[in-house]
Amino acid sequence: MTPTQHPLRLRGFRLLFLGRSISTLGDAVVPAALAIAVTRATGSSGALALVLGCAMVPRLLLLPLGGVVGDRVDPRLVALVTDLVRAAAQLAVGLELLTDEPRLAPIAAASAVGGIASAFAMPTATPLVAATVAGPQRMRANALLASAANVARLGGPALAGLLVWTVGPGWAFLLDGASFLVSAALLTRLRVQHTPGERRSLRTDLLHGWSEVRSRDWYWTSLIGHGVWNGAAAVLLTLGPLVATRQLGGDGVWIAMTQAAACGVLAGSLLAGRYRPRRPVLVANLGLALYALPLAALAVAAPAPVTVAAYALAMTGLGFLNPVWQTVVQQEFPAQVLARVTSYDWLLSLAAAPLGYTLAPLAADAWGSTGPLLVTAVLVALACAGTAAAPGVRRIGRVAEAGSTASAEVTGGRPADREAPAGAVGRNPTIRS
């Protein structure tokens, strides 16, 4: 692949792009449909919390193990198997919801199975992009994936509403299950070269992955900032609707905020495909610090247009960070540890959100919403902007120029001859947020 060749001209990346885009659209339909379905079936918010917890807890517990498996085994095979498992889980939920009296236990069990599968699937995303696209074009590839995912998330709730009110919420889950089957079918045609690292004990592999994280100040300091951001996002999502409804003009303000946020994330991912800052991690983390703006706007009950605009700007920072972060991680870490370091990233990101969801209502009940929102705004600004103090954050250079130039082209049949993706073990970047 030449440095100017578009990633979608590579058959391997096209297969990956189509599969991920289709399954993301299916997933985007599920949250709204799940809330409506469980509420209809049980009339209890606690039942919905139980179903969500059944998916979240095993995902958190098993993510590090998923990272080890993703590095030991061909990540394409792991992604394919987990797509099939998640398809079965979603189809099972869909069929249960199509019955006259859906039962909570099978839905919760299927959610747990899906959560287990996602713990093994999530760490494979970064290695698969690194294996199908060469260094100079990974930023564009990651931006394309992020943009497609954000478009799916924009349209997903509307599609969910259409399905729920026409044929029932069960069909939303059947659609999601079918999307995973399509993704799995596309992955069967993808072949990537996988060079596993030295086989060691599970404990040694986990510790080795953690040592890779700990040895890079840009990575672990950024993960702290990203974790605080996720906790702050949980606070905003918990307290924001109440403030918007009671003080800013009603439910329509919150709806406008969520739509503006979705548009902001999409705009940020599109920007990441075109703008190449000299210090990508520094710029991206400073963009995350903008999340302090909507938190502060809600805290002081700023006018609705100001709050909506602040939220859109803050989420543009998130949309920009995600593809930039993934590209830098693919550039800076050896291919043999990508799944493990990604799993630690996801673990911190996912673990921080429940903390925000738990503490925000307790703090609001004790002191009102203004104090918790202002404190959270200060924390997220300090944590994300404070990463600039780490020398590695300031040192990481432009990804389009610093990445591997080795060809990573794969085909639908035999893998093309190529070098392994470059990564420097000694170099001192979610979720990603």
Contacts in CASP RR format, 6 or more apart in sequence:
PFRMAT RR
TARGET T0000
AUTHOR 0000-0000-0000
METHOD contacts of the structure
MODEL  1
MTPTQHPLRLRGFRLLFLGRSISTLGDAVVPAALAIAVTRATGSSGALAL
VLGCAMVPRLLLLPLGGVVGDRVDPRLVALVTDLVRAAAQLAVGLELLTD
EPRLAPIAAASAVGGIASAFAMPTATPLVAATVAGPQRMRANALLASAAN
VARLGGPALAGLLVWTVGPGWAFLLDGASFLVSAALLTRLRVQHTPGERR
SLRTDLLHGWSEVRSRDWYWTSLIGHGVWNGAAAVLLTLGPLVATRQLGG
DGVWIAMTQAAACGVLAGSLLAGRYRPRRPVLVANLGLALYALPLAALAV
AAPAPVTVAAYALAMTGLGFLNPVWQTVVQQEFPAQVLARVTSYDWLLSL
AAAPLGYTLAPLAADAWGSTGPLLVTAVLVALACAGTAAAPGVRRIGRVA
EAGSTASAEVTGGRPADREAPAGAVGRNPTIRS
1 9 0 8 1.000
1 10 0 8 1.000
1 133 0 8 1.000
1 134 0 8 1.000
1 137 0 8 1.000
1 407 0 8 1.000
1 408 0 8 1.000
1 409 0 8 1.000
3 134 0 8 1.000
3 136 0 8 1.000
3 137 0 8 1.000
3 405 0 8 1.000
5 137 0 8 1.000
6 137 0 8 1.000
6 140 0 8 1.000
7 13 0 8 1.000
7 17 0 8 1.000
7 133 0 8 1.000
7 137 0 8 1.000
7 140 0 8 1.000
7 141 0 8 1.000
7 144 0 8 1.000
8 14 0 8 1.000
8 17 0 8 1.000
8 144 0 8 1.000
10 132 0 8 1.000
10 133 0 8 1.000
10 409 0 8 1.000
10 410 0 8 1.000
11 410 0 8 1.000
11 411 0 8 1.000
11 412 0 8 1.000
12 132 0 8 1.000
12 190 0 8 1.000
12 192 0 8 1.000
12 409 0 8 1.000
12 410 0 8 1.000
12 411 0 8 1.000
12 412 0 8 1.000
13 129 0 8 1.000
13 132 0 8 1.000
13 133 0 8 1.000
13 141 0 8 1.000
13 410 0 8 1.000
15 186 0 8 1.000
15 187 0 8 1.000
15 189 0 8 1.000
15 190 0 8 1.000
15 412 0 8 1.000
16 128 0 8 1.000
16 129 0 8 1.000
16 132 0 8 1.000
16 186 0 8 1.000
16 187 0 8 1.000
16 190 0 8 1.000
17 141 0 8 1.000
17 144 0 8 1.000
17 145 0 8 1.000
17 148 0 8 1.000
18 186 0 8 1.000
19 182 0 8 1.000
19 183 0 8 1.000
19 186 0 8 1.000
19 187 0 8 1.000
20 125 0 8 1.000
20 145 0 8 1.000
20 148 0 8 1.000
20 149 0 8 1.000
20 183 0 8 1.000
21 145 0 8 1.000
21 148 0 8 1.000
21 149 0 8 1.000
21 152 0 8 1.000
22 179 0 8 1.000
22 182 0 8 1.000
22 183 0 8 1.000
23 83 0 8 1.000
23 176 0 8 1.000
23 179 0 8 1.000
23 180 0 8 1.000
23 182 0 8 1.000
23 183 0 8 1.000
24 148 0 8 1.000
24 149 0 8 1.000
24 152 0 8 1.000
24 153 0 8 1.000
25 152 0 8 1.000
25 155 0 8 1.000
25 156 0 8 1.000
25 159 0 8 1.000
25 179 0 8 1.000
26 152 0 8 1.000
26 156 0 8 1.000
26 175 0 8 1.000
26 176 0 8 1.000
26 177 0 8 1.000
26 179 0 8 1.000
27 152 0 8 1.000
27 176 0 8 1.000
27 179 0 8 1.000
28 152 0 8 1.000
28 153 0 8 1.000
28 155 0 8 1.000
28 156 0 8 1.000
28 157 0 8 1.000
28 159 0 8 1.000
28 160 0 8 1.000
29 156 0 8 1.000
29 157 0 8 1.000
29 159 0 8 1.000
29 160 0 8 1.000
29 163 0 8 1.000
29 172 0 8 1.000
29 175 0 8 1.000
29 176 0 8 1.000
30 90 0 8 1.000
30 160 0 8 1.000
30 172 0 8 1.000
30 173 0 8 1.000
30 176 0 8 1.000
31 157 0 8 1.000
31 160 0 8 1.000
32 156 0 8 1.000
32 157 0 8 1.000
32 160 0 8 1.000
32 161 0 8 1.000
32 164 0 8 1.000
32 172 0 8 1.000
33 160 0 8 1.000
33 161 0 8 1.000
33 163 0 8 1.000
33 164 0 8 1.000
33 169 0 8 1.000
33 170 0 8 1.000
33 172 0 8 1.000
33 173 0 8 1.000
34 48 0 8 1.000
34 51 0 8 1.000
34 169 0 8 1.000
34 173 0 8 1.000
35 48 0 8 1.000
36 164 0 8 1.000
36 169 0 8 1.000
37 97 0 8 1.000
37 102 0 8 1.000
37 164 0 8 1.000
37 169 0 8 1.000
37 170 0 8 1.000
38 44 0 8 1.000
38 47 0 8 1.000
38 48 0 8 1.000
38 51 0 8 1.000
38 104 0 8 1.000
38 107 0 8 1.000
39 45 0 8 1.000
39 47 0 8 1.000
39 48 0 8 1.000
40 169 0 8 1.000
41 47 0 8 1.000
41 97 0 8 1.000
41 101 0 8 1.000
41 102 0 8 1.000
41 104 0 8 1.000
41 107 0 8 1.000
42 48 0 8 1.000
42 104 0 8 1.000
47 104 0 8 1.000
50 104 0 8 1.000
50 108 0 8 1.000
51 104 0 8 1.000
51 107 0 8 1.000
51 108 0 8 1.000
51 111 0 8 1.000
52 111 0 8 1.000
53 111 0 8 1.000
54 108 0 8 1.000
54 109 0 8 1.000
54 111 0 8 1.000
54 112 0 8 1.000
54 115 0 8 1.000
55 111 0 8 1.000
55 112 0 8 1.000
55 114 0 8 1.000
55 115 0 8 1.000
55 118 0 8 1.000
56 115 0 8 1.000
56 350 0 8 1.000
56 354 0 8 1.000
58 112 0 8 1.000
58 115 0 8 1.000
58 116 0 8 1.000
58 119 0 8 1.000
59 115 0 8 1.000
59 116 0 8 1.000
59 118 0 8 1.000
59 119 0 8 1.000
59 122 0 8 1.000
59 350 0 8 1.000
60 119 0 8 1.000
60 347 0 8 1.000
60 350 0 8 1.000
60 351 0 8 1.000
61 119 0 8 1.000
62 116 0 8 1.000
62 119 0 8 1.000
62 120 0 8 1.000
63 119 0 8 1.000
63 122 0 8 1.000
63 123 0 8 1.000
63 343 0 8 1.000
63 344 0 8 1.000
63 346 0 8 1.000
63 347 0 8 1.000
63 350 0 8 1.000
64 206 0 8 1.000
64 340 0 8 1.000
64 343 0 8 1.000
64 344 0 8 1.000
64 347 0 8 1.000
65 119 0 8 1.000
65 120 0 8 1.000
65 202 0 8 1.000
66 78 0 8 1.000
66 119 0 8 1.000
66 120 0 8 1.000
66 123 0 8 1.000
66 339 0 8 1.000
66 343 0 8 1.000
67 120 0 8 1.000
67 123 0 8 1.000
67 339 0 8 1.000
67 340 0 8 1.000
67 342 0 8 1.000
67 343 0 8 1.000
68 202 0 8 1.000
68 205 0 8 1.000
68 206 0 8 1.000
68 339 0 8 1.000
68 340 0 8 1.000
68 343 0 8 1.000
69 78 0 8 1.000
69 120 0 8 1.000
69 339 0 8 1.000
70 78 0 8 1.000
70 120 0 8 1.000
70 123 0 8 1.000
70 124 0 8 1.000
70 127 0 8 1.000
70 339 0 8 1.000
70 340 0 8 1.000
71 127 0 8 1.000
71 196 0 8 1.000
71 197 0 8 1.000
71 205 0 8 1.000
71 336 0 8 1.000
71 337 0 8 1.000
71 338 0 8 1.000
71 339 0 8 1.000
71 340 0 8 1.000
72 196 0 8 1.000
72 197 0 8 1.000
72 199 0 8 1.000
72 205 0 8 1.000
73 194 0 8 1.000
73 196 0 8 1.000
74 192 0 8 1.000
74 194 0 8 1.000
75 123 0 8 1.000
75 124 0 8 1.000
75 127 0 8 1.000
75 128 0 8 1.000
75 131 0 8 1.000
75 192 0 8 1.000
75 194 0 8 1.000
75 339 0 8 1.000
76 124 0 8 1.000
76 128 0 8 1.000
76 131 0 8 1.000
76 187 0 8 1.000
76 190 0 8 1.000
76 191 0 8 1.000
76 192 0 8 1.000
76 194 0 8 1.000
78 120 0 8 1.000
78 121 0 8 1.000
78 124 0 8 1.000
79 121 0 8 1.000
79 124 0 8 1.000
79 125 0 8 1.000
79 128 0 8 1.000
79 187 0 8 1.000
80 184 0 8 1.000
80 187 0 8 1.000
80 188 0 8 1.000
81 120 0 8 1.000
82 117 0 8 1.000
82 118 0 8 1.000
82 120 0 8 1.000
82 121 0 8 1.000
82 124 0 8 1.000
83 121 0 8 1.000
83 180 0 8 1.000
83 181 0 8 1.000
83 183 0 8 1.000
83 184 0 8 1.000
83 187 0 8 1.000
84 180 0 8 1.000
84 181 0 8 1.000
84 184 0 8 1.000
85 113 0 8 1.000
85 114 0 8 1.000
85 116 0 8 1.000
85 117 0 8 1.000
86 114 0 8 1.000
86 117 0 8 1.000
86 118 0 8 1.000
86 121 0 8 1.000
86 177 0 8 1.000
86 180 0 8 1.000
87 177 0 8 1.000
87 178 0 8 1.000
87 180 0 8 1.000
87 181 0 8 1.000
87 184 0 8 1.000
88 113 0 8 1.000
89 110 0 8 1.000
89 111 0 8 1.000
89 113 0 8 1.000
89 114 0 8 1.000
89 117 0 8 1.000
90 110 0 8 1.000
90 114 0 8 1.000
90 173 0 8 1.000
90 174 0 8 1.000
90 176 0 8 1.000
90 177 0 8 1.000
90 180 0 8 1.000
91 173 0 8 1.000
91 174 0 8 1.000
91 177 0 8 1.000
91 178 0 8 1.000
92 106 0 8 1.000
92 110 0 8 1.000
93 106 0 8 1.000
93 107 0 8 1.000
93 110 0 8 1.000
93 111 0 8 1.000
93 170 0 8 1.000
93 173 0 8 1.000
94 170 0 8 1.000
94 171 0 8 1.000
94 172 0 8 1.000
94 173 0 8 1.000
94 174 0 8 1.000
95 170 0 8 1.000
95 174 0 8 1.000
96 102 0 8 1.000
96 103 0 8 1.000
96 106 0 8 1.000
96 107 0 8 1.000
96 110 0 8 1.000
97 107 0 8 1.000
97 168 0 8 1.000
97 169 0 8 1.000
97 170 0 8 1.000
97 173 0 8 1.000
98 170 0 8 1.000
98 171 0 8 1.000
122 342 0 8 1.000
122 343 0 8 1.000
122 346 0 8 1.000
123 338 0 8 1.000
123 339 0 8 1.000
123 340 0 8 1.000
123 342 0 8 1.000
123 343 0 8 1.000
123 346 0 8 1.000
124 339 0 8 1.000
125 326 0 8 1.000
125 342 0 8 1.000
126 326 0 8 1.000
126 329 0 8 1.000
126 330 0 8 1.000
126 338 0 8 1.000
126 339 0 8 1.000
126 342 0 8 1.000
127 335 0 8 1.000
127 338 0 8 1.000
127 339 0 8 1.000
127 342 0 8 1.000
128 192 0 8 1.000
129 138 0 8 1.000
129 141 0 8 1.000
129 142 0 8 1.000
129 145 0 8 1.000
129 326 0 8 1.000
129 330 0 8 1.000
130 138 0 8 1.000
130 330 0 8 1.000
130 335 0 8 1.000
130 338 0 8 1.000
130 408 0 8 1.000
130 421 0 8 1.000
131 192 0 8 1.000
131 193 0 8 1.000
131 194 0 8 1.000
131 335 0 8 1.000
131 408 0 8 1.000
131 410 0 8 1.000
131 421 0 8 1.000
132 141 0 8 1.000
132 190 0 8 1.000
132 192 0 8 1.000
132 408 0 8 1.000
132 409 0 8 1.000
132 410 0 8 1.000
133 141 0 8 1.000
133 408 0 8 1.000
134 404 0 8 1.000
134 405 0 8 1.000
134 406 0 8 1.000
134 407 0 8 1.000
134 408 0 8 1.000
134 409 0 8 1.000
135 330 0 8 1.000
135 331 0 8 1.000
135 403 0 8 1.000
135 404 0 8 1.000
135 405 0 8 1.000
135 406 0 8 1.000
135 408 0 8 1.000
135 421 0 8 1.000
135 422 0 8 1.000
136 400 0 8 1.000
136 401 0 8 1.000
136 403 0 8 1.000
136 405 0 8 1.000
138 326 0 8 1.000
138 327 0 8 1.000
138 330 0 8 1.000
138 331 0 8 1.000
138 399 0 8 1.000
138 403 0 8 1.000
139 272 0 8 1.000
139 273 0 8 1.000
139 276 0 8 1.000
139 323 0 8 1.000
139 324 0 8 1.000
139 327 0 8 1.000
139 399 0 8 1.000
139 400 0 8 1.000
140 273 0 8 1.000
142 272 0 8 1.000
142 322 0 8 1.000
142 323 0 8 1.000
142 324 0 8 1.000
142 326 0 8 1.000
142 327 0 8 1.000
142 330 0 8 1.000
143 269 0 8 1.000
143 270 0 8 1.000
143 272 0 8 1.000
143 273 0 8 1.000
143 323 0 8 1.000
144 273 0 8 1.000
145 323 0 8 1.000
146 269 0 8 1.000
146 272 0 8 1.000
146 319 0 8 1.000
146 322 0 8 1.000
146 323 0 8 1.000
147 266 0 8 1.000
147 269 0 8 1.000
147 270 0 8 1.000
149 269 0 8 1.000
150 262 0 8 1.000
150 265 0 8 1.000
150 266 0 8 1.000
150 269 0 8 1.000
150 319 0 8 1.000
151 266 0 8 1.000
153 262 0 8 1.000
153 265 0 8 1.000
154 262 0 8 1.000
154 263 0 8 1.000
154 266 0 8 1.000
159 172 0 8 1.000
160 169 0 8 1.000
160 172 0 8 1.000
163 169 0 8 1.000
163 170 0 8 1.000
163 171 0 8 1.000
163 172 0 8 1.000
163 175 0 8 1.000
164 172 0 8 1.000
189 412 0 8 1.000
189 413 0 8 1.000
190 410 0 8 1.000
190 412 0 8 1.000
191 410 0 8 1.000
191 411 0 8 1.000
191 412 0 8 1.000
191 413 0 8 1.000
191 414 0 8 1.000
191 415 0 8 1.000
192 410 0 8 1.000
192 415 0 8 1.000
193 410 0 8 1.000
193 415 0 8 1.000
193 418 0 8 1.000
193 420 0 8 1.000
195 335 0 8 1.000
195 336 0 8 1.000
195 420 0 8 1.000
196 336 0 8 1.000
197 336 0 8 1.000
200 208 0 8 1.000
205 340 0 8 1.000
206 340 0 8 1.000
208 337 0 8 1.000
208 340 0 8 1.000
209 337 0 8 1.000
209 340 0 8 1.000
209 341 0 8 1.000
209 344 0 8 1.000
210 344 0 8 1.000
212 333 0 8 1.000
212 334 0 8 1.000
212 337 0 8 1.000
212 340 0 8 1.000
212 341 0 8 1.000
212 425 0 8 1.000
213 219 0 8 1.000
213 220 0 8 1.000
213 223 0 8 1.000
213 341 0 8 1.000
213 344 0 8 1.000
214 220 0 8 1.000
215 426 0 8 1.000
215 428 0 8 1.000
216 332 0 8 1.000
216 392 0 8 1.000
216 427 0 8 1.000
216 428 0 8 1.000
216 429 0 8 1.000
217 390 0 8 1.000
217 391 0 8 1.000
217 392 0 8 1.000
217 393 0 8 1.000
217 428 0 8 1.000
218 281 0 8 1.000
218 332 0 8 1.000
218 387 0 8 1.000
218 390 0 8 1.000
218 392 0 8 1.000
218 393 0 8 1.000
218 395 0 8 1.000
218 396 0 8 1.000
218 428 0 8 1.000
218 429 0 8 1.000
219 329 0 8 1.000
219 332 0 8 1.000
219 341 0 8 1.000
219 429 0 8 1.000
221 386 0 8 1.000
221 387 0 8 1.000
221 389 0 8 1.000
221 390 0 8 1.000
221 393 0 8 1.000
222 281 0 8 1.000
222 285 0 8 1.000
222 325 0 8 1.000
222 387 0 8 1.000
222 390 0 8 1.000
222 393 0 8 1.000
222 429 0 8 1.000
223 344 0 8 1.000
223 345 0 8 1.000
223 348 0 8 1.000
224 348 0 8 1.000
224 383 0 8 1.000
224 387 0 8 1.000
225 285 0 8 1.000
225 288 0 8 1.000
225 380 0 8 1.000
225 383 0 8 1.000
225 384 0 8 1.000
225 386 0 8 1.000
225 387 0 8 1.000
226 288 0 8 1.000
226 345 0 8 1.000
226 348 0 8 1.000
226 349 0 8 1.000
226 384 0 8 1.000
226 430 0 8 1.000
226 431 0 8 1.000
226 432 0 8 1.000
226 433 0 8 1.000
227 348 0 8 1.000
227 349 0 8 1.000
227 352 0 8 1.000
227 383 0 8 1.000
227 433 0 8 1.000
228 352 0 8 1.000
228 379 0 8 1.000
228 380 0 8 1.000
228 383 0 8 1.000
228 384 0 8 1.000
229 288 0 8 1.000
229 291 0 8 1.000
229 318 0 8 1.000
229 380 0 8 1.000
229 383 0 8 1.000
229 384 0 8 1.000
229 433 0 8 1.000
230 349 0 8 1.000
230 350 0 8 1.000
230 352 0 8 1.000
230 353 0 8 1.000
230 430 0 8 1.000
230 431 0 8 1.000
230 433 0 8 1.000
231 352 0 8 1.000
231 353 0 8 1.000
231 355 0 8 1.000
231 356 0 8 1.000
231 376 0 8 1.000
232 291 0 8 1.000
232 295 0 8 1.000
232 356 0 8 1.000
232 376 0 8 1.000
232 377 0 8 1.000
232 379 0 8 1.000
232 380 0 8 1.000
233 291 0 8 1.000
233 353 0 8 1.000
233 433 0 8 1.000
234 352 0 8 1.000
234 353 0 8 1.000
234 354 0 8 1.000
234 355 0 8 1.000
234 356 0 8 1.000
234 357 0 8 1.000
234 360 0 8 1.000
235 295 0 8 1.000
235 356 0 8 1.000
235 359 0 8 1.000
235 360 0 8 1.000
235 372 0 8 1.000
235 373 0 8 1.000
235 376 0 8 1.000
236 291 0 8 1.000
236 294 0 8 1.000
236 295 0 8 1.000
236 298 0 8 1.000
236 373 0 8 1.000
236 376 0 8 1.000
237 357 0 8 1.000
238 356 0 8 1.000
238 357 0 8 1.000
238 360 0 8 1.000
238 361 0 8 1.000
238 364 0 8 1.000
239 298 0 8 1.000
239 360 0 8 1.000
239 361 0 8 1.000
239 364 0 8 1.000
239 369 0 8 1.000
239 372 0 8 1.000
239 373 0 8 1.000
240 254 0 8 1.000
240 257 0 8 1.000
240 298 0 8 1.000
240 369 0 8 1.000
241 254 0 8 1.000
242 364 0 8 1.000
242 369 0 8 1.000
243 298 0 8 1.000
243 301 0 8 1.000
243 369 0 8 1.000
243 373 0 8 1.000
244 250 0 8 1.000
244 251 0 8 1.000
244 252 0 8 1.000
244 253 0 8 1.000
244 254 0 8 1.000
244 257 0 8 1.000
244 298 0 8 1.000
244 304 0 8 1.000
244 307 0 8 1.000
245 251 0 8 1.000
245 253 0 8 1.000
245 254 0 8 1.000
247 301 0 8 1.000
248 301 0 8 1.000
248 303 0 8 1.000
248 304 0 8 1.000
248 307 0 8 1.000
249 304 0 8 1.000
253 304 0 8 1.000
253 307 0 8 1.000
253 308 0 8 1.000
256 304 0 8 1.000
256 308 0 8 1.000
257 294 0 8 1.000
257 307 0 8 1.000
257 308 0 8 1.000
257 311 0 8 1.000
260 308 0 8 1.000
260 309 0 8 1.000
260 311 0 8 1.000
260 312 0 8 1.000
260 315 0 8 1.000
261 311 0 8 1.000
261 312 0 8 1.000
261 314 0 8 1.000
261 315 0 8 1.000
262 315 0 8 1.000
263 312 0 8 1.000
264 312 0 8 1.000
264 313 0 8 1.000
264 315 0 8 1.000
264 316 0 8 1.000
264 317 0 8 1.000
264 319 0 8 1.000
265 315 0 8 1.000
265 316 0 8 1.000
265 318 0 8 1.000
265 319 0 8 1.000
266 319 0 8 1.000
267 316 0 8 1.000
267 319 0 8 1.000
268 316 0 8 1.000
268 317 0 8 1.000
268 318 0 8 1.000
268 319 0 8 1.000
268 320 0 8 1.000
269 319 0 8 1.000
269 320 0 8 1.000
269 322 0 8 1.000
269 323 0 8 1.000
271 316 0 8 1.000
271 319 0 8 1.000
271 320 0 8 1.000
272 319 0 8 1.000
272 320 0 8 1.000
272 322 0 8 1.000
272 323 0 8 1.000
272 324 0 8 1.000
273 323 0 8 1.000
275 320 0 8 1.000
276 398 0 8 1.000
276 399 0 8 1.000
276 400 0 8 1.000
277 283 0 8 1.000
277 398 0 8 1.000
278 397 0 8 1.000
278 398 0 8 1.000
279 393 0 8 1.000
279 394 0 8 1.000
279 396 0 8 1.000
279 397 0 8 1.000
279 398 0 8 1.000
280 324 0 8 1.000
280 327 0 8 1.000
280 328 0 8 1.000
280 396 0 8 1.000
280 397 0 8 1.000
280 398 0 8 1.000
280 399 0 8 1.000
281 324 0 8 1.000
281 325 0 8 1.000
281 328 0 8 1.000
281 387 0 8 1.000
281 392 0 8 1.000
281 393 0 8 1.000
281 396 0 8 1.000
281 429 0 8 1.000
282 387 0 8 1.000
282 388 0 8 1.000
282 393 0 8 1.000
282 394 0 8 1.000
282 396 0 8 1.000
283 320 0 8 1.000
283 324 0 8 1.000
284 317 0 8 1.000
284 320 0 8 1.000
284 321 0 8 1.000
284 324 0 8 1.000
284 325 0 8 1.000
285 321 0 8 1.000
285 384 0 8 1.000
285 385 0 8 1.000
285 386 0 8 1.000
285 387 0 8 1.000
285 388 0 8 1.000
285 393 0 8 1.000
286 384 0 8 1.000
286 385 0 8 1.000
286 388 0 8 1.000
287 317 0 8 1.000
287 320 0 8 1.000
287 321 0 8 1.000
287 384 0 8 1.000
288 317 0 8 1.000
288 318 0 8 1.000
288 321 0 8 1.000
288 380 0 8 1.000
288 384 0 8 1.000
288 433 0 8 1.000
289 380 0 8 1.000
289 381 0 8 1.000
289 384 0 8 1.000
289 385 0 8 1.000
290 313 0 8 1.000
290 314 0 8 1.000
290 316 0 8 1.000
290 317 0 8 1.000
291 314 0 8 1.000
291 318 0 8 1.000
291 377 0 8 1.000
291 380 0 8 1.000
291 381 0 8 1.000
291 384 0 8 1.000
292 314 0 8 1.000
292 377 0 8 1.000
292 378 0 8 1.000
292 380 0 8 1.000
292 381 0 8 1.000
293 310 0 8 1.000
293 311 0 8 1.000
293 313 0 8 1.000
293 314 0 8 1.000
293 377 0 8 1.000
294 307 0 8 1.000
294 310 0 8 1.000
294 311 0 8 1.000
294 314 0 8 1.000
295 373 0 8 1.000
295 374 0 8 1.000
295 376 0 8 1.000
295 377 0 8 1.000
295 380 0 8 1.000
296 302 0 8 1.000
296 310 0 8 1.000
296 373 0 8 1.000
296 374 0 8 1.000
296 377 0 8 1.000
297 306 0 8 1.000
297 307 0 8 1.000
297 310 0 8 1.000
297 311 0 8 1.000
298 307 0 8 1.000
298 369 0 8 1.000
298 373 0 8 1.000
299 369 0 8 1.000
299 370 0 8 1.000
299 371 0 8 1.000
299 373 0 8 1.000
299 374 0 8 1.000
299 377 0 8 1.000
300 370 0 8 1.000
302 310 0 8 1.000
318 433 0 8 1.000
321 432 0 8 1.000
321 433 0 8 1.000
322 430 0 8 1.000
322 431 0 8 1.000
322 432 0 8 1.000
322 433 0 8 1.000
324 399 0 8 1.000
325 429 0 8 1.000
325 430 0 8 1.000
325 432 0 8 1.000
326 432 0 8 1.000
327 399 0 8 1.000
328 396 0 8 1.000
328 399 0 8 1.000
328 429 0 8 1.000
329 338 0 8 1.000
329 341 0 8 1.000
329 342 0 8 1.000
329 345 0 8 1.000
329 429 0 8 1.000
330 338 0 8 1.000
330 421 0 8 1.000
331 399 0 8 1.000
331 402 0 8 1.000
331 403 0 8 1.000
331 404 0 8 1.000
331 422 0 8 1.000
331 423 0 8 1.000
332 396 0 8 1.000
332 423 0 8 1.000
332 424 0 8 1.000
332 427 0 8 1.000
332 429 0 8 1.000
333 341 0 8 1.000
333 423 0 8 1.000
334 423 0 8 1.000
334 424 0 8 1.000
334 425 0 8 1.000
335 420 0 8 1.000
335 421 0 8 1.000
335 423 0 8 1.000
345 430 0 8 1.000
345 431 0 8 1.000
345 432 0 8 1.000
346 430 0 8 1.000
346 431 0 8 1.000
346 432 0 8 1.000
348 430 0 8 1.000
349 430 0 8 1.000
349 431 0 8 1.000
349 432 0 8 1.000
349 433 0 8 1.000
350 431 0 8 1.000
359 372 0 8 1.000
360 372 0 8 1.000
363 371 0 8 1.000
363 372 0 8 1.000
364 372 0 8 1.000
387 393 0 8 1.000
388 394 0 8 1.000
391 428 0 8 1.000
392 428 0 8 1.000
393 429 0 8 1.000
395 428 0 8 1.000
396 402 0 8 1.000
396 429 0 8 1.000
403 422 0 8 1.000
404 419 0 8 1.000
404 421 0 8 1.000
404 422 0 8 1.000
404 423 0 8 1.000
406 418 0 8 1.000
406 419 0 8 1.000
406 420 0 8 1.000
406 421 0 8 1.000
406 422 0 8 1.000
407 416 0 8 1.000
407 418 0 8 1.000
407 419 0 8 1.000
408 418 0 8 1.000
408 421 0 8 1.000
409 416 0 8 1.000
409 418 0 8 1.000
410 416 0 8 1.000
410 418 0 8 1.000
END
